[in-house]
Amino acid sequence: MKCVMVFLVLSLVVLMADPGECFLRHIWRGAKAAFRAARGGWRSYHRQRNMNQIGRYMRIMSQQRARQRQQQIQQQQLARCRAMLG
């Protein structure tokens, strides 16, 4: 019975309010803005995380390439020394 009474009173308040006094629109706009801000923050967090992973991958690949180049140079130098000696 209490729920019915509360529903009737609240519906009366909503129906009796003038269109200019509607605060539900402000609440709706605020909730929408908060949701959009949260979604934008979530997206930027994931975008930044992905960029960090890509950067880490690129650094690892660059280090591996540098090691391979260094090994090739050392092998070439060793081959030259062997050619000079023998």
Secondary structure, 3 states (H helix, E strand, C coil): CHHHHHHHHHHHHHHHCCHHHCCHHHHHHHHHHHHHHHHHHHHHHHHHHHHHHHHHHHHHHHHHHHHHHHHHHHHHHHHHHHHHHC
